[in-house]
Amino acid sequence: MSNIAILPIGNTRPALPREHFPLPYQAVIWRNWGMVPRERLARILACSEEQLVEAAAAMGLKPQDDLCDIWLQRGYQTIIRQNWHTLTYEQILIALDWTPEKLELILREDDFFWHKLGFFKPIVEAPRYTPLNAEQAQATAQLHRWRDETLAALPPQTEAPFAFLRQRLNHAAPTPAAADGGLRMIYSYSALYGDPLLDSETDPFPDSLLADYAAAGVNALWMQAVLYLLVPWFGDTPYSAQHEVRIENLRKLVARMRKHGLKLILYLNEPRAMPEPFFQYHPDWRGCKDSSDTGLHALCTSLPEVREKLSQGVEKLFRLVPDLGGLFCISMSENLTNCWSRSVWLGSTTCPRCNQRPIADVVAEVINAINDGARRGKPDAEVIAWNWAWRNTWDADVLRQLPENIKIMCVSETSVPTHVGGIDGTVSDYSISKPGPGPVASRLWDLAKARGLDVVAKVQLNNTWENSAVPYLPVPDLVEEHLQGLRAKGIHNFMLSWTLGGYPGGNIRLLHHSKEELAQMDFGAAAPDILRAYHCFSEAFRHFPLHHTIQLYTAPQNFGPHTLLYDSPTGYCATMVGFPYDDLKTWRGGDHYPEDVFENAFRLISEGWQEGLDILRRTEAAIAPAHRHNFEDLWRVAEASYCHFRSSYLQIAFVRRRQAKDRQAMRDILHEEITLAQRLLAVMNADSRIGFEASNHYYYTRNSIIEKILNCRHLLAKLDDSK
């Protein structure tokens, strides 16, 4: 680990304490038990395995390592997040058995993971095992009792984490392909994001899942790829190591997909920005530096050599994998690519070459270079240009420079107006609660069609960052409203999800059936009652306080009851789909939503949602045996959603009551949070899908939800002691 210095530190600060554990190392054991092998945990804590097992038993934990392999393969983000404030980098590397180079790559390339972690590594004093003194032993015994009391009130666990990987997820009758031949593209419900083609054991598309998608009427799947990891397009450098392995795995994957009538579309966000050492190979290619303090520089696409090499690399990719279906690209924002891609917000770029050129020309050149290469390699490849972060002052100039064989994709709901609690706002994307289509997409689709270009609607039908911890949100009224608006505009090509929302069922069936038809197919004679519950969920969800994306990314609704509470302000800023902390100001968009309005919105969501749950509970006795599986599926998803929305309301209320020093209200909230955590645990025991999202892995584990209960009971004891 001599090169651990390559790992980013950022503007760091001390880690948060975990006061509900008597000693720091106990948090390490609790959070990694059954996820990281005992041998590694013992090394991390500098103790013997016997001492480790004894320390775990004192908290009520029994040895269980049978799922460690799958957690390390498919849940490494969960492991890293849970240890971000408890372990040093050196200890995290031991837990994962990774090199610093692999961790650095994951932080940089695994769907903005460094961003999600807050752009800094907290300062952690390496925890080490020590025997408990009498006081610590007494406090630990209390944790043991609280854990036992929690588990005693729960039904038995019938599904382990990741069990859904071995199950058929779509139990509905097969749906025929779209009669209009339109694109129905989605992200794999279980694919790893960062480098999924390197390890064939972590199959992003199991055959059972491919069959589920085909049965649901999906005809294309997409996955993220980095061109230099597949093709050494800028020369033989260490950055392209093992590209042959990835290409071979890609060939095998697309061959399997063809058997199910599915094609693979790669998300190629190119050319990728590179770290400083890269430019020893191509010093002239250095473009602007990333403003996000990643140390990366764009490869300047105003240089003809860069565009030519990029185009040749794309061509080679399609020649090496001729069954590849196509690609889509984002030319602005997301990863730093061209020199304008992150500078558009500033109105200038630090690249002296690109700063003298129109943005539209730079963007069009990149898209055309990628398209030309794809067409030379495979003339009938799908090439889709996403207008993400294009400006209406120059987007028409881009369209004028593109050939007719490129499709133009827009987020359907962008700029839909919102009005929640008397406060106006605007949707950026990721909205089900505020159905599209919106004015931005409608305008650009019309311009593209006038130029002879086909168009694609990017939508979220199953879930969004409004709550991505369930496979789908049971709000078909809202989804159907959106789809009807798109049909009225003649849209027939759809990207059905970003990394979230790839479940091969749920609301995507509304592409082919009305909600009434689905309710009748799924629930028979109980359909009218189910439709009433759907209506309650949908109307409640309209209250979601949405303005741009800050609430979606930072408020606690994706983590729900998992998020810990604190009896004094932490001072930490919420991160993008990472750590909500207790940062109420960021949750509500700075000063956009007043605190009382923001709190009330989540109260209304949860109360309206509970009305829908009450209808389902009353309807349960009337569900025929043939429809029991569908009802249980709906109940678990709806119940888990309620736990997330209600806990979000309670967390907002707790921060506000803490500010007001309303100790009785804080106690009431803590008691209800305990109840919610228990309700969520009951659902998790029966459904391994709950809490999982492909690009974030599991937001929480059974132990971390039980830890929330320990956290709340500890705070209740502190409040009682300080009377």
URCORFEN-V304941 format. One record per residue. OMEGA is omega in radians with two decimals (999 if undefined). D_CENTER is the distance of its C-alpha to the mean C-alpha in whole Angstrom. Layout:
[[OMEGA;D_CENTER] [OMEGA;D_CENTER]]
//
This chain:
[[-3.10;30] [-3.11;33] [3.13;30] [3.14;27] [3.12;28] [-3.10;26] [-3.06;23] [3.13;22] [-3.12;23] [3.13;23] [-2.88;25] [3.14;24] [-3.09;26] [3.11;27] [3.09;24] [3.06;24] [3.06;26] [-2.97;26] [-3.13;29] [2.98;29] [-3.14;29] [-3.13;33] [-3.09;32] [-3.06;29] [3.11;29] [3.06;29] [3.11;25] [3.12;25] [-3.08;26] [-3.02;24] [-3.09;21] [-3.05;21] [-3.11;24] [3.13;23] [3.11;21] [-3.09;23] [-3.09;26] [-3.12;29] [3.14;31] [3.11;28] [3.11;28] [3.10;32] [-3.14;32] [-3.04;29] [3.09;31] [3.10;34] [3.06;36] [3.08;37] [3.11;35] [3.10;38] [3.12;37] [-3.12;33] [3.11;34] [3.13;36] [3.10;34] [-3.13;31] [3.12;34] [3.10;35] [3.11;32] [-3.09;32] [3.11;30] [-3.13;31] [-3.14;31] [-3.09;28] [-3.00;27] [3.14;26] [-3.07;22] [-3.09;22] [-3.09;22] [3.05;19] [-3.12;17] [3.12;18] [-2.95;17] [-3.12;14] [-3.06;13] [3.08;14] [3.10;11] [3.14;12] [-3.13;15] [-3.13;15] [-3.08;13] [-3.12;16] [-3.05;19] [-3.14;18] [-3.07;21] [-3.10;23] [3.00;23] [3.05;25] [-3.13;23] [-3.12;26] [3.08;25] [3.12;22] [3.07;23] [-3.12;26] [-3.08;23] [-3.00;21] [3.14;24] [2.94;23] [3.04;25] [-3.13;24] [3.14;23] [3.12;21] [3.11;19] [3.12;20] [-3.13;18] [3.11;15] [-3.06;15] [-2.93;16] [-3.05;14] [3.08;11] [3.02;8] [-3.06;10] [3.10;10] [3.07;14] [-3.11;13] [3.13;10] [3.04;13] [3.13;15] [3.06;17] [3.04;20] [3.13;21] [3.09;22] [-3.09;26] [2.96;26] [-3.01;30] [-3.14;30] [3.12;30] [3.13;33] [2.93;34] [3.07;37] [-3.14;40] [2.95;39] [-3.04;42] [-3.12;43] [3.13;41] [3.11;38] [3.12;39] [3.13;40] [3.12;36] [3.08;35] [3.08;37] [3.07;35] [3.13;32] [-3.12;33] [3.12;35] [3.12;32] [-3.12;29] [3.13;32] [3.13;33] [-3.07;29] [-3.12;29] [-3.10;32] [-3.04;31] [2.97;28] [-3.14;29] [3.08;29] [-3.13;25] [3.08;26] [3.07;22] [3.05;21] [3.11;17] [3.12;16] [-3.12;19] [3.13;17] [-3.09;18] [-3.08;21] [2.88;22] [-3.04;22] [-3.11;19] [-3.11;21] [-3.12;25] [3.06;26] [-3.11;29] [3.11;28] [3.13;27] [3.11;29] [-3.13;28] [-3.10;28] [-3.12;31] [-3.14;31] [-3.07;29] [3.12;26] [3.04;23] [-2.98;20] [-3.08;17] [3.08;14] [3.14;11] [-3.14;12] [-3.02;11] [-3.06;11] [2.93;11] [-3.02;11] [-2.87;10] [-3.07;13] [-2.96;16] [-3.09;16] [-3.11;19] [-3.08;21] [-3.09;21] [-3.14;22] [3.11;22] [-3.05;18] [-3.14;19] [-3.08;15] [3.06;18] [-3.10;20] [3.12;23] [3.12;22] [3.08;19] [3.10;21] [3.09;24] [-3.14;21] [3.12;20] [3.13;23] [-3.13;25] [3.14;22] [3.06;24] [3.12;21] [3.12;23] [3.04;20] [3.12;17] [3.03;15] [3.14;14] [3.05;14] [3.05;17] [-2.96;19] [-3.08;22] [3.05;24] [3.12;23] [-3.09;24] [3.13;27] [-2.95;29] [3.08;30] [3.05;31] [-3.10;33] [-3.13;33] [3.10;31] [-3.10;30] [-3.12;26] [-3.12;27] [3.10;28] [3.11;27] [3.13;26] [3.12;29] [-3.12;27] [3.14;24] [3.13;26] [3.09;28] [3.09;24] [3.09;23] [-3.13;27] [-3.11;26] [-3.09;23] [3.08;24] [3.10;28] [-3.12;26] [3.14;24] [-3.14;27] [3.13;29] [-3.13;26] [-3.09;27] [3.03;24] [-3.12;23] [3.07;20] [3.13;19] [2.96;18] [3.14;16] [3.14;19] [-2.89;18] [-0.14;21] [-3.08;23] [3.02;21] [-3.04;22] [3.11;24] [-3.05;25] [-3.10;29] [-3.14;31] [-2.97;30] [2.92;32] [3.12;35] [-3.09;35] [-3.07;35] [-3.10;36] [-3.05;36] [-3.04;33] [3.06;31] [-3.07;30] [3.11;28] [3.12;27] [-3.13;23] [-3.11;23] [3.06;20] [3.06;23] [-3.07;21] [-3.12;24] [3.04;24] [3.03;26] [2.92;25] [-2.96;28] [-3.10;30] [2.98;30] [3.04;33] [3.13;35] [-3.12;36] [3.13;36] [-3.14;32] [-3.12;32] [3.13;34] [3.10;32] [-3.13;29] [3.12;31] [3.11;32] [3.10;29] [3.10;28] [-3.12;31] [3.12;31] [-3.12;28] [3.06;29] [3.11;32] [-3.12;31] [-3.01;28] [3.12;30] [3.09;28] [-3.02;25] [-3.10;25] [-3.09;24] [2.88;21] [-3.08;19] [2.98;19] [-3.04;18] [3.11;21] [3.14;20] [-2.96;18] [3.09;14] [3.03;16] [3.10;20] [3.09;22] [-3.00;25] [3.08;27] [-2.87;26] [3.04;22] [-3.12;21] [-3.08;25] [3.14;25] [-3.10;24] [-3.11;27] [3.11;30] [3.07;31] [-3.13;30] [3.10;32] [-3.08;32] [3.12;36] [-3.05;36] [-3.11;33] [3.13;34] [-3.04;37] [3.08;36] [3.12;34] [-3.08;30] [-3.13;30] [3.14;33] [-3.13;30] [-3.11;27] [3.13;29] [3.14;31] [-3.13;28] [-3.12;27] [3.10;30] [3.12;30] [-3.13;27] [-3.14;29] [3.12;32] [3.14;31] [-3.10;29] [3.09;32] [-3.14;34] [-3.13;32] [-3.02;32] [-3.09;33] [3.13;32] [2.98;28] [3.03;25] [-3.03;25] [3.08;22] [-3.13;22] [-3.07;19] [-3.08;21] [3.09;18] [2.96;20] [3.12;23] [-3.11;26] [3.07;28] [-3.12;31] [-3.08;31] [3.10;28] [3.09;32] [3.05;33] [-3.10;30] [-3.11;31] [-3.09;34] [-3.10;34] [3.09;32] [-3.05;33] [-3.11;33] [3.07;31] [3.02;28] [3.12;26] [-3.12;24] [3.10;21] [2.96;20] [-3.00;17] [-2.95;19] [-3.11;19] [3.09;19] [2.92;22] [-3.14;23] [3.09;24] [3.10;23] [-3.08;26] [3.12;25] [-3.13;28] [-3.11;30] [3.11;27] [3.08;27] [-3.10;24] [3.07;22] [2.89;19] [3.06;17] [3.10;14] [3.14;11] [2.85;14] [-3.08;16] [3.13;18] [-3.00;20] [3.01;21] [-0.03;22] [-3.12;23] [-3.04;24] [-3.10;26] [3.13;25] [-3.10;24] [-3.13;27] [-3.06;29] [3.05;27] [3.13;28] [3.11;31] [-3.13;32] [3.14;30] [3.10;32] [3.10;35] [-3.12;35] [3.13;35] [3.04;31] [-3.04;29] [-3.13;26] [3.03;22] [3.01;20] [-3.10;16] [2.96;15] [-3.10;13] [-3.08;15] [3.09;13] [3.09;10] [3.03;9] [2.95;7] [2.93;11] [-3.09;10] [-3.06;7] [3.05;9] [-3.09;11] [3.06;12] [3.05;13] [-3.06;15] [-3.12;19] [-3.05;20] [3.10;22] [-3.10;24] [-3.14;21] [3.13;20] [3.09;24] [3.13;25] [-3.11;22] [3.10;23] [3.08;27] [3.12;27] [3.10;25] [3.12;28] [3.11;30] [3.09;30] [-3.14;30] [3.13;26] [3.07;26] [-3.08;23] [2.79;20] [-2.90;16] [-3.14;15] [2.81;11] [-3.11;9] [3.11;6] [3.07;5] [-3.08;9] [-3.13;11] [-3.05;13] [-3.14;16] [3.11;18] [-3.02;18] [-3.12;18] [3.09;18] [3.10;22] [3.00;23] [-3.02;23] [-3.09;26] [3.02;27] [3.12;28] [3.10;27] [3.10;30] [-3.13;31] [3.13;27] [3.12;29] [3.13;32] [-3.01;31] [-2.96;28] [3.06;31] [-3.06;34] [3.14;37] [-3.06;34] [-3.13;32] [3.12;34] [3.11;32] [3.12;29] [3.08;29] [3.09;30] [3.08;27] [-3.11;25] [3.10;27] [3.13;26] [-3.07;22] [-3.12;22] [3.09;25] [-3.06;23] [3.09;20] [-3.13;22] [-3.07;22] [-3.08;19] [-2.98;19] [3.01;18] [-3.00;19] [-3.03;17] [-2.97;14] [3.10;15] [-3.13;14] [-3.02;11] [-2.92;10] [-3.14;12] [-2.92;14] [-3.00;13] [3.09;12] [3.13;9] [3.05;11] [-3.07;14] [3.13;17] [-3.01;16] [-3.11;16] [3.08;20] [-3.08;23] [-3.10;25] [3.01;29] [-3.06;29] [3.12;27] [-3.07;25] [3.14;25] [3.09;21] [3.10;19] [-3.13;16] [-3.08;13] [3.12;10] [-3.10;7] [-3.13;9] [3.08;13] [-3.01;14] [3.12;18] [-2.95;20] [-3.08;20] [-3.10;21] [3.12;22] [3.13;19] [-3.03;17] [3.07;20] [-3.08;20] [3.12;23] [-3.06;26] [3.10;24] [3.02;24] [-3.06;27] [-3.08;26] [3.12;28] [-3.12;27] [3.11;23] [-3.08;24] [3.13;26] [3.13;23] [3.04;21] [-3.13;24] [3.09;25] [-3.04;22] [-3.13;22] [3.08;26] [3.12;26] [3.12;23] [3.07;26] [3.09;28] [3.09;26] [3.11;26] [3.09;30] [3.12;30] [-3.12;29] [3.12;30] [-3.08;34] [-2.98;33] [-3.07;32] [-3.09;36] [-3.11;36] [3.13;34] [3.14;36] [-3.12;35] [-3.10;34] [-3.07;31] [-3.14;30] [-3.14;27] [3.14;25] [-3.13;26] [3.09;25] [3.14;22] [-3.11;22] [-3.09;23] [-3.14;20] [-3.13;17] [3.14;19] [3.11;20] [3.11;17] [3.10;16] [-3.13;19] [3.14;19] [-3.09;15] [-3.12;17] [3.12;20] [3.09;19] [3.07;18] [-3.09;21] [3.11;23] [3.06;21] [-3.12;22] [-3.12;26] [3.13;26] [-3.12;25] [3.13;28] [3.06;30] [3.09;30] [-3.10;31] [-3.10;34] [3.12;35] [-2.97;35] [3.13;35] [3.10;36] [3.08;33] [3.12;31] [-3.13;32] [3.14;32] [3.14;28] [3.12;28] [-3.13;29] [3.08;27] [3.07;24] [3.12;26] [3.13;26] [3.12;23] [3.10;21] [3.10;24] [3.13;23] [3.11;19] [3.12;21] [3.11;23] [-3.14;21] [-3.14;19] [-3.08;22] [-2.98;22] [-3.10;19] [3.12;16] [-3.01;14] [3.14;13] [-3.08;11] [2.98;9] [-2.89;5] [-3.03;6] [3.08;4] [-3.10;5] [3.10;8] [3.05;10] [-3.09;9] [3.10;13] [3.07;16] [-3.14;19] [-3.10;21] [3.05;18] [3.03;19] [3.09;23] [3.09;23] [3.10;22] [3.08;25] [3.12;27] [-3.11;25] [-3.13;27] [3.06;30] [3.14;31] [3.08;30] [3.11;33] [3.11;35] [3.12;35] [3.13;36] [-3.11;38] [-3.05;40] [3.12;40] [999;42]]
//
